[in-house]
Amino acid sequence: MEKLATEVQIQAPFITLGQLLKEESIIATGGQAKWFLRENTVLVNEEPDDRRGRKLYPGDIIAVPSGERFVINGTGASAN
């Protein structure tokens, strides 16, 4: 049975992958993001991505090795 994704609310137009990992307590500090992404496969919209600065926008789905999944949900500025 597939786990439901945890919704991550953002107020800005985007959040970076490194910020997400820290805010969701997957890593303890922002400085660990580079190491974590080098050592672990993180999927963004089902594609591997190891860029801590990767911009995540509402609707993006992130999966980490522990099996946790996150979906970005936000009220940030629209791209219009």
Residue pairs with C-beta under 8 A, 6 or more apart in sequence:
3 67
3 68
3 69
4 69
5 61
5 69
5 70
5 71
6 24
6 68
6 69
6 70
6 71
7 70
7 71
7 73
8 15
8 20
8 23
8 24
8 70
8 71
8 72
8 73
9 73
9 74
9 75
10 58
10 72
10 73
10 74
10 75
10 76
11 74
11 75
11 76
12 74
12 76
12 77
13 57
13 74
13 76
13 77
13 78
13 79
14 55
14 56
14 57
14 76
15 23
15 55
15 56
15 72
15 74
16 52
16 53
16 54
16 55
16 56
17 33
17 37
17 42
17 44
17 49
17 51
17 52
17 53
17 54
17 56
17 62
18 30
18 33
18 34
18 37
18 52
18 53
19 30
20 56
20 62
20 70
20 72
21 27
21 32
21 33
21 36
21 37
21 42
21 52
21 64
22 28
22 29
22 30
22 32
22 33
24 68
24 70
26 36
26 64
26 66
26 68
27 33
27 36
33 52
34 52
37 49
37 50
37 51
37 52
38 50
40 64
40 65
41 48
41 65
42 48
42 49
42 50
42 62
42 63
42 64
42 65
43 49
43 62
43 63
44 54
44 56
44 60
44 61
44 62
45 60
45 61
46 61
46 63
56 62
56 72
57 72
57 74
58 72
58 73
58 74
58 76
59 71
59 72
60 71
60 72
61 69
61 70
61 71
61 72
62 69
62 70
62 71
62 72
63 69
63 70
64 70
